[in-house]
Amino acid sequence: MPRTPCLIEDLPLLRYRLLLSLALPLLLAHLLWGWARGRQSRTGLAERLGGLPSGPSQPLPHTARPVWLHAASNGELTSARPVLDWLVTQGHSLLVTTNSATGQDLARNWREAGSLPPGTRIVLAPLDARWVLRRFLRHHRPSALIVIENEIWPNRFALMQEANHPCLMLGARLSEGSARFWQRLSPGNVLAGLTAVSAQEAASEARFLRLGVLATHLLPRINLKTAVVPQNLPPLAPWPADWTRQNTWLAASTHEGEEELILEAFSTARASRPELRLILAPRHPRRAAEITRMITARGFTLARRSQGEPPSGPVYLADTLGEMGHWYGRSAACFTGASFVPKGGHTPFEPLVYGCALFHGQHFENAREAYERLDACGGARLLPDADALAQAMATLTQPDFRAMSDAARSGLPETDPAYLSGFLAQLAPLIPPPDV
């Protein structure tokens, strides 16, 4: 597929810029208020306004033009790992932006662990104002932009297109509501100039076509979250003998309102199965103190990963970032967070790669198609409330978990690594060679 400049027609872009200009004073006031209240660092504020990167990254050579990869937060960034790894093998320098400080911390953890090159630039994403973006592009000089999932920022696309640099959206997801918004703002052509788009599923692909993406610019569909590669993490300290995998449940990426329900279910199940163990991994480790109080209030002793403590009691609080591979590998069963509360549920793909039996609550809109396929084939199970979770914890055993894991592999064949390898090979002609 030839690389084509991103051409966005003037009138719709002017509408967008007018609305952004009206909103910009409020956005700037919000950033300044966050800085004044200590919720936003001075460095973070500078990065939002297109400033230079912070942290210990080494300066890139003057001739280096990094590939700019943008992911909203932890989930999107984790799904982008195969793309980042592939870019590194192709010899590209990297510029990684996220919308959240937790996403930025995750990328920094990868860099410090050596799984991203030491010169990788990791910054908060700039505002989509032209003066901010011009400053950002002047500082970083990216050769291409890769956007993960559902981040649509027309000025980013427009300024990259003016420099004749490719703009790609990978694993792209677009809801009907978002499609209607962009169509009202810019009928028919808001995304007409993207170099390439790979949608997650058929419905999103149809919406992208409706918004002006050319059919010739479509890549094969892929959900990058199905393409999880097991993490290469430093080994854990010796694990207690009574923490066997077959008796360990993981509550992964939990949100506020879920931990109490999970601890209630775990407490009930342990009345009949005292050998049960629980790894509780909150999505936001900053909530560790609050969750610690919940655990101790139920009479459980616990250890915290952030304190370097090995498991001691029946509950282990995994309050760190970038180590989920450890917890999937230590657990026979995984309850995916954001599904007991109305947040759409986290995707099922990462636990499946590690062979975990998968359980989820009633909120799974973010990956509905995958969960419905898994539920139908027996590769996952819906648990609507804490009573159902307690029943599963108390009665299901290793043969049940193994049967669920086997069913999941047959239910989601696109998780085969060969599919990802073929997809990445199609990206090579679309991105300029390194340091050009």
TILUMZA-795183 format. One record per residue (C-alpha): residue number from 1; z, x, y; residue in three letters. Coordinates in Angstrom, 2 decimals, always signed. Layout:
residues N
<NUM, <Z, X, Y>, Ala>
...
***
This chain:
residues 436
<1, <+0.00, +0.00, +0.00>, Met>
<2, <-1.02, +1.60, +3.32>, Pro>
<3, <+1.61, +2.05, +6.00>, Arg>
<4, <+0.97, -0.42, +8.82>, Thr>
<5, <+2.70, -0.40, +12.22>, Pro>
<6, <+5.14, -3.26, +12.87>, Cys>
<7, <+3.40, -5.42, +15.50>, Leu>
<8, <+5.57, -8.21, +16.92>, Ile>
<9, <+3.87, -10.52, +19.40>, Glu>
<10, <+5.20, -10.39, +22.95>, Asp>
<11, <+6.22, -13.99, +23.59>, Leu>
<12, <+8.64, -14.48, +20.67>, Pro>
<13, <+10.12, -11.04, +21.28>, Leu>
<14, <+10.62, -11.91, +24.96>, Leu>
<15, <+12.50, -15.05, +23.92>, Arg>
<16, <+14.76, -12.97, +21.70>, Tyr>
<17, <+15.32, -10.37, +24.41>, Arg>
<18, <+16.16, -13.03, +26.96>, Leu>
<19, <+18.79, -14.56, +24.67>, Leu>
<20, <+20.18, -11.11, +23.86>, Leu>
<21, <+20.36, -10.23, +27.56>, Ser>
<22, <+22.43, -13.36, +28.18>, Leu>
<23, <+24.75, -12.54, +25.28>, Ala>
<24, <+25.03, -8.79, +25.94>, Leu>
<25, <+27.81, -8.97, +28.59>, Pro>
<26, <+29.93, -10.91, +26.10>, Leu>
<27, <+29.18, -8.39, +23.32>, Leu>
<28, <+30.11, -5.48, +25.58>, Leu>
<29, <+33.29, -7.26, +26.69>, Ala>
<30, <+34.20, -7.85, +23.04>, His>
<31, <+33.73, -4.15, +22.21>, Leu>
<32, <+35.74, -3.02, +25.23>, Leu>
<33, <+38.51, -5.50, +24.43>, Trp>
<34, <+38.64, -4.18, +20.87>, Gly>
<35, <+38.90, -0.64, +22.19>, Trp>
<36, <+41.64, -1.61, +24.65>, Ala>
<37, <+43.61, -3.31, +21.85>, Arg>
<38, <+43.22, -0.32, +19.51>, Gly>
<39, <+40.95, -2.19, +17.10>, Arg>
<40, <+37.94, -0.06, +18.04>, Gln>
<41, <+38.08, +3.70, +18.49>, Ser>
<42, <+36.41, +5.43, +21.40>, Arg>
<43, <+34.10, +7.12, +18.91>, Thr>
<44, <+33.21, +3.76, +17.35>, Gly>
<45, <+32.50, +2.32, +20.76>, Leu>
<46, <+30.22, +5.25, +21.56>, Ala>
<47, <+28.36, +4.78, +18.28>, Glu>
<48, <+27.85, +1.07, +18.96>, Arg>
<49, <+26.23, +2.14, +22.24>, Leu>
<50, <+23.89, +4.62, +20.56>, Gly>
<51, <+26.07, +7.75, +20.83>, Gly>
<52, <+26.09, +10.79, +18.57>, Leu>
<53, <+27.68, +10.75, +15.09>, Pro>
<54, <+31.35, +11.40, +14.53>, Ser>
<55, <+33.15, +13.17, +11.71>, Gly>
<56, <+32.49, +16.40, +9.86>, Pro>
<57, <+28.76, +16.02, +9.18>, Ser>
<58, <+26.73, +19.16, +9.75>, Gln>
<59, <+23.98, +19.02, +12.39>, Pro>
<60, <+20.54, +18.46, +10.98>, Leu>
<61, <+17.88, +21.10, +11.61>, Pro>
<62, <+16.00, +20.43, +14.82>, His>
<63, <+12.85, +19.61, +12.85>, Thr>
<64, <+14.59, +17.21, +10.45>, Ala>
<65, <+13.76, +13.53, +10.84>, Arg>
<66, <+16.16, +11.55, +8.66>, Pro>
<67, <+15.39, +8.30, +6.93>, Val>
<68, <+17.58, +5.63, +8.54>, Trp>
<69, <+19.17, +3.30, +5.99>, Leu>
<70, <+21.13, +0.33, +7.32>, His>
<71, <+23.54, -1.76, +5.21>, Ala>
<72, <+25.92, -4.34, +6.65>, Ala>
<73, <+29.07, -3.37, +4.77>, Ser>
<74, <+30.53, -2.21, +1.44>, Asn>
<75, <+28.65, -4.54, -0.87>, Gly>
<76, <+25.24, -3.88, +0.63>, Glu>
<77, <+25.92, -0.16, +0.86>, Leu>
<78, <+27.02, +0.00, -2.79>, Thr>
<79, <+23.82, -1.78, -3.80>, Ser>
<80, <+21.83, +0.79, -1.80>, Ala>
<81, <+23.22, +3.75, -3.76>, Arg>
<82, <+20.16, +4.04, -6.05>, Pro>
<83, <+17.92, +4.10, -2.95>, Val>
<84, <+20.08, +6.76, -1.26>, Leu>
<85, <+20.12, +8.85, -4.43>, Asp>
<86, <+16.35, +8.57, -4.73>, Trp>
<87, <+15.83, +9.59, -1.09>, Leu>
<88, <+17.98, +12.68, -1.68>, Val>
<89, <+15.94, +13.65, -4.74>, Thr>
<90, <+12.80, +13.32, -2.60>, Gln>
<91, <+14.25, +15.84, -0.12>, Gly>
<92, <+14.95, +13.44, +2.76>, His>
<93, <+17.76, +13.86, +5.26>, Ser>
<94, <+19.80, +10.69, +5.72>, Leu>
<95, <+21.11, +8.59, +8.59>, Leu>
<96, <+23.37, +5.76, +7.34>, Val>
<97, <+24.54, +2.91, +9.58>, Thr>
<98, <+26.85, +0.01, +8.79>, Thr>
<99, <+28.26, -2.90, +10.79>, Asn>
<100, <+31.80, -2.38, +9.54>, Ser>
<101, <+34.33, +0.44, +9.65>, Ala>
<102, <+35.05, -0.10, +5.93>, Thr>
<103, <+31.38, +0.43, +5.11>, Gly>
<104, <+31.42, +3.59, +7.22>, Gln>
<105, <+34.54, +4.80, +5.38>, Asp>
<106, <+32.88, +4.20, +2.01>, Leu>
<107, <+29.84, +6.28, +3.00>, Ala>
<108, <+32.12, +9.04, +4.28>, Arg>
<109, <+34.01, +9.02, +0.98>, Asn>
<110, <+30.73, +9.53, -0.84>, Trp>
<111, <+29.83, +12.41, +1.47>, Arg>
<112, <+33.21, +14.06, +1.00>, Glu>
<113, <+32.94, +13.67, -2.78>, Ala>
<114, <+29.55, +15.39, -2.71>, Gly>
<115, <+27.47, +12.40, -3.80>, Ser>
<116, <+25.76, +12.38, -0.39>, Leu>
<117, <+24.56, +15.61, +1.27>, Pro>
<118, <+27.05, +17.18, +3.72>, Pro>
<119, <+24.61, +16.74, +6.60>, Gly>
<120, <+24.33, +12.97, +6.13>, Thr>
<121, <+24.94, +11.22, +9.45>, Arg>
<122, <+27.18, +8.17, +9.13>, Ile>
<123, <+27.64, +5.99, +12.20>, Val>
<124, <+28.32, +2.41, +13.17>, Leu>
<125, <+25.11, +0.49, +13.80>, Ala>
<126, <+23.93, +0.34, +17.42>, Pro>
<127, <+23.68, -2.91, +19.31>, Leu>
<128, <+20.17, -4.36, +19.24>, Asp>
<129, <+19.65, -3.85, +22.99>, Ala>
<130, <+16.63, -1.72, +23.91>, Arg>
<131, <+18.51, +0.74, +26.13>, Trp>
<132, <+21.06, +1.30, +23.35>, Val>
<133, <+18.39, +1.71, +20.72>, Leu>
<134, <+16.34, +4.14, +22.82>, Arg>
<135, <+19.45, +6.28, +23.19>, Arg>
<136, <+20.13, +6.00, +19.46>, Phe>
<137, <+16.56, +6.90, +18.47>, Leu>
<138, <+16.48, +9.82, +20.91>, Arg>
<139, <+19.64, +11.26, +19.36>, His>
<140, <+18.79, +10.74, +15.68>, His>
<141, <+14.95, +10.77, +15.56>, Arg>
<142, <+14.57, +8.74, +12.32>, Pro>
<143, <+11.23, +8.82, +10.54>, Ser>
<144, <+11.62, +5.42, +8.85>, Ala>
<145, <+13.98, +2.45, +8.71>, Leu>
<146, <+15.15, +0.87, +5.46>, Ile>
<147, <+17.16, -2.34, +5.84>, Val>
<148, <+19.19, -3.65, +2.93>, Ile>
<149, <+19.37, -7.40, +2.23>, Glu>
<150, <+19.51, -9.74, +5.24>, Asn>
<151, <+19.82, -7.75, +8.47>, Glu>
<152, <+17.12, -8.93, +10.92>, Ile>
<153, <+17.18, -7.07, +14.26>, Trp>
<154, <+13.85, -7.53, +16.08>, Pro>
<155, <+14.38, -4.81, +18.72>, Asn>
<156, <+15.07, -2.21, +16.03>, Arg>
<157, <+11.84, -3.16, +14.35>, Phe>
<158, <+9.93, -3.23, +17.63>, Ala>
<159, <+11.01, +0.23, +18.83>, Leu>
<160, <+10.40, +1.78, +15.43>, Met>
<161, <+6.96, +0.20, +15.40>, Gln>
<162, <+6.17, +1.58, +18.85>, Glu>
<163, <+6.75, +5.04, +17.39>, Ala>
<164, <+4.58, +4.13, +14.38>, Asn>
<165, <+7.49, +4.55, +11.98>, His>
<166, <+7.65, +2.25, +8.93>, Pro>
<167, <+10.17, -0.59, +8.66>, Cys>
<168, <+11.13, -1.80, +5.17>, Leu>
<169, <+13.46, -4.55, +3.96>, Met>
<170, <+14.67, -4.08, +0.37>, Leu>
<171, <+16.49, -6.60, -1.79>, Gly>
<172, <+15.96, -8.97, +1.12>, Ala>
<173, <+17.76, -12.28, +1.19>, Arg>
<174, <+17.05, -15.07, +3.68>, Leu>
<175, <+18.82, -18.43, +3.63>, Ser>
<176, <+17.10, -21.64, +4.68>, Glu>
<177, <+19.39, -21.90, +7.70>, Gly>
<178, <+18.53, -18.40, +8.89>, Ser>
<179, <+14.82, -19.04, +8.33>, Ala>
<180, <+14.99, -22.18, +10.49>, Arg>
<181, <+16.81, -20.26, +13.24>, Phe>
<182, <+14.20, -17.50, +13.40>, Trp>
<183, <+11.35, -19.99, +13.16>, Gln>
<184, <+12.68, -21.93, +16.15>, Arg>
<185, <+13.09, -18.72, +18.10>, Leu>
<186, <+9.76, -17.15, +17.16>, Ser>
<187, <+7.47, -19.60, +15.35>, Pro>
<188, <+5.32, -18.03, +12.67>, Gly>
<189, <+5.54, -14.33, +13.39>, Asn>
<190, <+9.06, -12.96, +13.81>, Val>
<191, <+8.58, -10.58, +10.87>, Leu>
<192, <+4.82, -10.29, +10.87>, Ala>
<193, <+4.84, -6.56, +11.40>, Gly>
<194, <+7.23, -5.32, +8.71>, Leu>
<195, <+5.63, -2.60, +6.65>, Thr>
<196, <+7.01, -3.91, +3.38>, Ala>
<197, <+9.46, -6.53, +2.14>, Val>
<198, <+10.99, -6.87, -1.29>, Ser>
<199, <+12.81, -10.19, -1.62>, Ala>
<200, <+15.66, -10.87, -4.02>, Gln>
<201, <+14.20, -14.08, -5.39>, Glu>
<202, <+11.30, -16.52, -5.00>, Ala>
<203, <+12.97, -18.79, -2.42>, Ala>
<204, <+13.70, -15.92, -0.02>, Ser>
<205, <+10.21, -14.54, -0.52>, Glu>
<206, <+8.66, -17.89, +0.46>, Ala>
<207, <+10.79, -17.97, +3.63>, Arg>
<208, <+9.72, -14.46, +4.60>, Phe>
<209, <+6.08, -15.48, +4.20>, Leu>
<210, <+6.75, -18.53, +6.37>, Arg>
<211, <+8.12, -16.25, +9.09>, Leu>
<212, <+4.97, -14.16, +9.19>, Gly>
<213, <+5.35, -11.41, +6.58>, Val>
<214, <+1.91, -10.68, +5.20>, Leu>
<215, <+1.43, -11.33, +1.49>, Ala>
<216, <-0.18, -7.89, +1.18>, Thr>
<217, <+3.09, -6.35, +2.41>, His>
<218, <+5.23, -7.81, -0.35>, Leu>
<219, <+6.78, -5.46, -2.89>, Leu>
<220, <+7.99, -6.65, -6.31>, Pro>
<221, <+11.17, -8.70, -6.08>, Arg>
<222, <+14.39, -6.84, -6.68>, Ile>
<223, <+18.07, -7.50, -6.26>, Asn>
<224, <+19.45, -4.03, -5.70>, Leu>
<225, <+22.85, -5.19, -6.85>, Lys>
<226, <+21.39, -5.52, -10.36>, Thr>
<227, <+20.45, -1.84, -10.22>, Ala>
<228, <+23.94, -0.39, -10.25>, Val>
<229, <+24.24, +3.16, -11.54>, Val>
<230, <+27.67, +4.10, -12.95>, Pro>
<231, <+29.52, +6.30, -10.48>, Gln>
<232, <+30.09, +9.97, -11.19>, Asn>
<233, <+33.73, +10.14, -10.14>, Leu>
<234, <+36.35, +12.86, -10.59>, Pro>
<235, <+38.45, +12.15, -13.70>, Pro>
<236, <+41.68, +10.24, -13.35>, Leu>
<237, <+45.05, +11.71, -14.16>, Ala>
<238, <+46.27, +10.98, -17.72>, Pro>
<239, <+46.46, +7.21, -18.22>, Trp>
<240, <+49.59, +5.67, -19.79>, Pro>
<241, <+49.22, +4.86, -23.50>, Ala>
<242, <+50.30, +1.25, -22.99>, Asp>
<243, <+47.43, +0.67, -20.54>, Trp>
<244, <+44.74, +0.06, -23.17>, Thr>
<245, <+41.38, -1.21, -21.98>, Arg>
<246, <+41.42, -4.22, -24.30>, Gln>
<247, <+44.59, -5.53, -22.65>, Asn>
<248, <+43.64, -4.77, -19.04>, Thr>
<249, <+42.22, -7.27, -16.57>, Trp>
<250, <+40.70, -6.28, -13.24>, Leu>
<251, <+40.75, -8.49, -10.16>, Ala>
<252, <+37.88, -6.89, -8.21>, Ala>
<253, <+37.36, -7.03, -4.44>, Ser>
<254, <+39.84, -9.83, -3.84>, Thr>
<255, <+40.26, -11.57, -0.49>, His>
<256, <+43.14, -13.21, +1.31>, Glu>
<257, <+44.22, -16.33, -0.54>, Gly>
<258, <+43.24, -15.01, -3.97>, Glu>
<259, <+45.91, -12.48, -4.86>, Glu>
<260, <+48.69, -15.10, -5.05>, Glu>
<261, <+46.62, -17.21, -7.46>, Leu>
<262, <+45.74, -14.20, -9.61>, Ile>
<263, <+49.35, -13.00, -9.76>, Leu>
<264, <+50.48, -16.53, -10.65>, Glu>
<265, <+47.99, -16.64, -13.53>, Ala>
<266, <+48.94, -13.14, -14.69>, Phe>
<267, <+52.65, -13.99, -14.64>, Ser>
<268, <+52.04, -17.13, -16.70>, Thr>
<269, <+49.86, -15.31, -19.25>, Ala>
<270, <+52.36, -12.47, -19.73>, Arg>
<271, <+54.96, -14.96, -20.92>, Ala>
<272, <+53.00, -15.12, -24.19>, Ser>
<273, <+51.21, -11.75, -24.01>, Arg>
<274, <+53.57, -9.16, -22.49>, Pro>
<275, <+51.11, -6.36, -23.31>, Glu>
<276, <+48.73, -7.57, -20.57>, Leu>
<277, <+48.04, -5.25, -17.63>, Arg>
<278, <+46.43, -6.01, -14.25>, Leu>
<279, <+44.50, -3.78, -11.85>, Ile>
<280, <+44.37, -5.46, -8.45>, Leu>
<281, <+41.65, -4.01, -6.20>, Ala>
<282, <+41.52, -5.76, -2.80>, Pro>
<283, <+38.28, -5.73, -0.84>, Arg>
<284, <+40.17, -4.47, +2.22>, His>
<285, <+42.75, -1.77, +1.36>, Pro>
<286, <+44.38, -2.23, +4.77>, Arg>
<287, <+46.01, -5.34, +3.24>, Arg>
<288, <+47.91, -3.17, +0.72>, Ala>
<289, <+51.36, -3.67, +2.29>, Ala>
<290, <+50.94, -7.45, +2.28>, Glu>
<291, <+49.77, -7.45, -1.36>, Ile>
<292, <+52.60, -5.12, -2.38>, Thr>
<293, <+55.08, -7.70, -1.10>, Arg>
<294, <+53.38, -10.41, -3.18>, Met>
<295, <+53.61, -8.27, -6.33>, Ile>
<296, <+57.24, -7.29, -5.92>, Thr>
<297, <+58.19, -10.88, -5.02>, Ala>
<298, <+57.14, -11.85, -8.55>, Arg>
<299, <+59.39, -9.18, -10.03>, Gly>
<300, <+56.64, -6.79, -11.08>, Phe>
<301, <+56.99, -3.05, -10.66>, Thr>
<302, <+53.78, -1.46, -9.46>, Leu>
<303, <+52.12, +1.79, -8.55>, Ala>
<304, <+49.60, +2.38, -5.74>, Arg>
<305, <+46.46, +4.43, -6.10>, Arg>
<306, <+46.52, +5.41, -2.40>, Ser>
<307, <+49.87, +7.12, -3.02>, Gln>
<308, <+48.50, +9.13, -5.95>, Gly>
<309, <+50.73, +7.26, -8.40>, Glu>
<310, <+49.66, +6.65, -12.02>, Pro>
<311, <+50.34, +3.19, -13.45>, Pro>
<312, <+54.00, +2.57, -14.22>, Ser>
<313, <+54.66, -1.18, -14.33>, Gly>
<314, <+52.29, -3.96, -15.44>, Pro>
<315, <+50.39, -4.09, -12.11>, Val>
<316, <+48.37, -1.29, -10.54>, Tyr>
<317, <+47.29, -1.69, -6.90>, Leu>
<318, <+43.95, +0.06, -6.46>, Ala>
<319, <+44.12, +0.26, -2.67>, Asp>
<320, <+41.34, +2.79, -2.06>, Thr>
<321, <+37.61, +2.66, -1.36>, Leu>
<322, <+34.77, +4.10, -3.41>, Gly>
<323, <+36.56, +4.16, -6.77>, Glu>
<324, <+35.66, +0.82, -8.33>, Met>
<325, <+33.88, +2.63, -11.17>, Gly>
<326, <+37.26, +3.86, -12.38>, His>
<327, <+38.70, +0.35, -12.53>, Trp>
<328, <+35.69, -1.26, -14.21>, Tyr>
<329, <+35.77, +1.50, -16.81>, Gly>
<330, <+39.47, +0.86, -17.53>, Arg>
<331, <+39.22, -2.94, -17.85>, Ser>
<332, <+37.87, -5.16, -20.60>, Ala>
<333, <+37.70, -8.23, -18.35>, Ala>
<334, <+36.92, -8.59, -14.66>, Cys>
<335, <+37.54, -11.48, -12.29>, Phe>
<336, <+35.17, -11.13, -9.31>, Thr>
<337, <+36.77, -11.73, -5.94>, Gly>
<338, <+35.67, -13.99, -3.07>, Ala>
<339, <+35.14, -16.74, -5.65>, Ser>
<340, <+38.57, -18.46, -5.58>, Phe>
<341, <+38.12, -18.84, -1.81>, Val>
<342, <+35.00, -20.13, +0.00>, Pro>
<343, <+33.40, -16.75, +0.70>, Lys>
<344, <+30.45, -17.01, -1.69>, Gly>
<345, <+31.65, -14.63, -4.40>, Gly>
<346, <+30.85, -10.99, -4.97>, His>
<347, <+27.91, -10.18, -7.21>, Thr>
<348, <+28.34, -9.78, -10.98>, Pro>
<349, <+26.14, -6.76, -11.56>, Phe>
<350, <+28.49, -3.82, -11.13>, Glu>
<351, <+31.14, -4.98, -13.63>, Pro>
<352, <+28.39, -5.79, -16.14>, Leu>
<353, <+27.07, -2.22, -15.99>, Val>
<354, <+30.48, -1.02, -17.16>, Tyr>
<355, <+30.65, -3.52, -20.02>, Gly>
<356, <+33.30, -5.80, -18.52>, Cys>
<357, <+33.49, -9.42, -19.56>, Ala>
<358, <+32.90, -11.40, -16.39>, Leu>
<359, <+34.92, -14.29, -14.94>, Phe>
<360, <+34.59, -16.02, -11.58>, His>
<361, <+35.83, -18.92, -9.50>, Gly>
<362, <+33.89, -21.91, -8.20>, Gln>
<363, <+32.48, -20.18, -5.09>, His>
<364, <+29.50, -18.05, -6.15>, Phe>
<365, <+26.77, -19.00, -3.68>, Glu>
<366, <+25.94, -15.37, -2.82>, Asn>
<367, <+24.53, -14.81, -6.33>, Ala>
<368, <+24.13, -18.36, -7.62>, Arg>
<369, <+21.01, -17.74, -9.69>, Glu>
<370, <+22.55, -14.77, -11.52>, Ala>
<371, <+25.87, -16.53, -12.19>, Tyr>
<372, <+24.17, -19.67, -13.44>, Glu>
<373, <+22.05, -17.63, -15.86>, Arg>
<374, <+25.11, -15.72, -17.06>, Leu>
<375, <+27.22, -18.85, -17.44>, Asp>
<376, <+24.44, -20.54, -19.40>, Ala>
<377, <+24.04, -17.70, -21.89>, Cys>
<378, <+27.77, -17.05, -22.32>, Gly>
<379, <+27.71, -13.77, -20.38>, Gly>
<380, <+30.17, -15.07, -17.76>, Ala>
<381, <+32.68, -17.87, -17.48>, Arg>
<382, <+33.66, -20.13, -14.59>, Leu>
<383, <+37.43, -20.43, -14.09>, Leu>
<384, <+38.02, -23.06, -11.39>, Pro>
<385, <+41.71, -22.39, -10.74>, Asp>
<386, <+44.76, -20.27, -11.56>, Ala>
<387, <+45.60, -22.39, -14.65>, Asp>
<388, <+42.19, -21.69, -16.16>, Ala>
<389, <+42.56, -17.97, -15.39>, Leu>
<390, <+46.01, -17.92, -17.00>, Ala>
<391, <+44.62, -19.61, -20.11>, Gln>
<392, <+41.81, -17.03, -20.38>, Ala>
<393, <+44.21, -14.12, -19.90>, Met>
<394, <+46.57, -15.49, -22.55>, Ala>
<395, <+44.01, -16.31, -25.26>, Thr>
<396, <+40.88, -14.15, -24.99>, Leu>
<397, <+40.75, -10.85, -26.89>, Thr>
<398, <+38.47, -7.86, -27.34>, Gln>
<399, <+35.96, -9.61, -29.68>, Pro>
<400, <+35.53, -12.35, -27.06>, Asp>
<401, <+34.98, -9.78, -24.33>, Phe>
<402, <+32.46, -7.85, -26.44>, Arg>
<403, <+30.48, -11.01, -27.20>, Ala>
<404, <+30.35, -11.89, -23.48>, Met>
<405, <+29.18, -8.39, -22.55>, Ser>
<406, <+26.40, -8.51, -25.18>, Asp>
<407, <+25.29, -11.94, -23.97>, Ala>
<408, <+25.18, -10.74, -20.37>, Ala>
<409, <+22.78, -7.90, -21.21>, Arg>
<410, <+20.33, -10.35, -22.78>, Ser>
<411, <+20.77, -12.83, -19.94>, Gly>
<412, <+19.88, -10.36, -17.15>, Leu>
<413, <+17.14, -8.09, -18.55>, Pro>
<414, <+16.12, -6.90, -15.04>, Glu>
<415, <+19.24, -4.75, -14.98>, Thr>
<416, <+17.27, -2.30, -17.16>, Asp>
<417, <+17.17, +1.07, -15.28>, Pro>
<418, <+13.43, +1.40, -16.01>, Ala>
<419, <+12.71, -1.52, -13.68>, Tyr>
<420, <+14.47, +0.24, -10.81>, Leu>
<421, <+12.65, +3.52, -11.46>, Ser>
<422, <+9.29, +1.80, -11.26>, Gly>
<423, <+10.27, +0.02, -8.06>, Phe>
<424, <+11.43, +3.19, -6.30>, Leu>
<425, <+8.20, +4.97, -7.22>, Ala>
<426, <+6.33, +2.37, -5.12>, Gln>
<427, <+8.33, +3.32, -2.02>, Leu>
<428, <+7.14, +6.93, -1.89>, Ala>
<429, <+3.75, +6.25, -0.17>, Pro>
<430, <+5.45, +4.07, +2.46>, Leu>
<431, <+7.85, +6.71, +3.83>, Ile>
<432, <+6.70, +9.85, +5.65>, Pro>
<433, <+7.32, +13.11, +3.79>, Pro>
<434, <+10.60, +14.89, +4.62>, Pro>
<435, <+10.91, +16.60, +8.02>, Asp>
<436, <+7.62, +15.36, +9.40>, Val>
***
